[in-house]
Structures are given as structure tokens and as C-alpha cells.
Amino acid sequence: MTKQPEHLLYSPHKPRRRRGSAITEMAPAMFILLMVFFFPAVNLVALGLGYADCLYLHDLLLREAALQKVLIINPSPPPPYSVDYSCSTDPNGPLNELIKSWSSQGLGRFVQTNNTPTQKIYIDLTEGSNNARYVHCDLYIEIRPFLALPFPLKVPAINAPVPFTITGKRVIETMPV
């Protein structure tokens, strides 16, 4: 077997092999996959978990509000009840204490919020019957994204917080008789 001259082995006119061309396209493809698909998917999963944690907090608040003595019997006949919102408006009231303990101990530690969740309870005395009244609870919370991605526009759940308002009602369990 005769040896070919070296200038013929590495000729510029020799056709290129296609085996090594994929490595040059790997970096841009990985960048697009990570920035467009993977990191937003991680943010959406974290947002879904945060929303589930906030639903759990809302359920806890509704249960606690239904157990509080929010209705008081009026001695005067026209409205039979008066409403006491001190469990909600007092900074050291049971509902605000529940939010503080949720934020510092339980599932709330894993939710990235911009500020402390705020709640508001109210009772519509025209709703229900004399034996069953409802307490309504509104919970407002802003969840920050798990990873702040560098997009030029502010997109909720990608690089801007997502505000949630969760509302619900429950039958008051401590009806005055």
C-alpha cells in the first residue's frame, strides 16, 4: 500500500464530512430550549404550587372565620343581627395570626410573595335564612415567579408577579340563638 502525499489528504477541495456540524448548533438550540421552554415551565409549575398553597390558606381562613363569633343579636327589632369584624380587622386577631403562622411555618414558606397576604371578611345579612348565614372571605395575594427571566416585557409568571384574588363563603357555625 502506498502512502498518499499529505497535501492530498487535507485538500481544501475535499468535501466536508457532516458528522461534526451538529456540535456547532448545540449551543443556540440549548439556549432556545432553556429560555423558551424549560425555565418558563419551571415558573408555571411553581406558580401552580403557590396557587394551591394560597387556596389552602383561603380554606383555613374561611374555616376560622366561620368559627368566630361575628354575628351578635341586636336587642332592637329591625335588623336582628349586628356584625363584629374584629377577628379580621385586628392585627393580632385570629385571621391575621393564621396568615402570619402560614407565612412563617407551613406551606406559606414555599410561596414567594411580594407582601403579606391580605384578607377581608364580610357578611351579607340578606343572604341565607335566620338559621343559616354565610361569611364571605376575600384573599388578595401576589406571587412572584420562582425564576426571574430576562425578557424585555413584563410578563406575569415569567418576570412579573401574578396577583390573585380568591373569594369564597361558608356557613357561620356559631349562629346566635
Secondary structure, 3 states (H helix, E strand, C coil): CCCCCHHHHCCCCCCCCCCCCHHHHHHHHHHHHHHHHHHHHHHHHHHHHHHHHHHHHHHHHHHHHHHCCCEEECCCCCCCEEECCHHHHCCCCHHHHHHHHHHHCCHHHHCCECCCCEEEEEECCCCCCCCCCEEEEEEEEEECCCCCCCCCCCCECCCECEEEEEEEEEECCCCCC
